[in-house]
Amino acid sequence: MPRSLNLRNAKVRYLNRQLSRDAEQDVLGIDGGEFTEAAKVEGILAGTDLIAREKGLDDLTWAKVDSLSTFHYFDLTAVLAYVAKLHIADRWLALDEARGRELFRKLVDEVRGTFKGVKFNEQ
């Protein structure tokens, strides 16, 4: 999933450059192919607001999960995508309850959207 080796390695490369170290120092393993979001990660990490950076990384992760799980309905990929998003929402619930609730509501709305024709009672 997106908060995986590619994202972690992009963060390490960015930090290494900021510390004037070899960019590949402490990069783990072999990247899983081209990481097209590397430039976005760099842009997010260049910000000075720590909360905005974390939010940006989680938003990027959420979007990547969406792209990886497109056209996957009721299979393991769909379940893993749900779990990854649930972890993001849970993390934000601990950091910022309002943001955590917002992400959880978004996740619930996404799941409800997969059940076309089913009527839900809104409360």
Residue pairs with C-beta under 8 A, 6 or more apart in sequence:
1 61
1 64
1 65
1 68
1 80
1 81
1 84
2 37
2 60
2 61
2 64
2 65
2 68
2 84
3 57
3 61
3 84
4 32
5 28
5 29
5 31
5 32
6 31
6 32
6 33
6 35
6 37
6 38
7 35
7 37
7 41
7 57
7 60
7 61
8 28
9 27
9 28
9 31
9 35
10 35
10 37
10 38
10 41
10 42
11 41
11 45
12 25
12 26
12 27
12 28
13 23
13 24
13 27
13 38
14 41
14 42
14 45
15 45
16 22
16 23
16 24
16 25
16 26
17 23
37 60
37 64
40 60
41 57
41 60
44 53
44 56
44 57
44 60
45 53
45 57
47 53
47 56
51 95
51 96
54 95
55 99
58 88
58 91
58 92
61 84
61 88
62 85
62 88
62 103
65 81
65 84
65 85
66 81
68 77
68 81
69 77
69 78
69 80
69 81
72 78
72 81
73 114
82 107
82 111
85 103
85 107
85 110
86 104
86 107
88 103
89 100
89 103
89 104
89 106
89 107
90 100
91 100
92 99
92 100
92 103
93 100
93 101
93 104
94 100
112 118
112 120
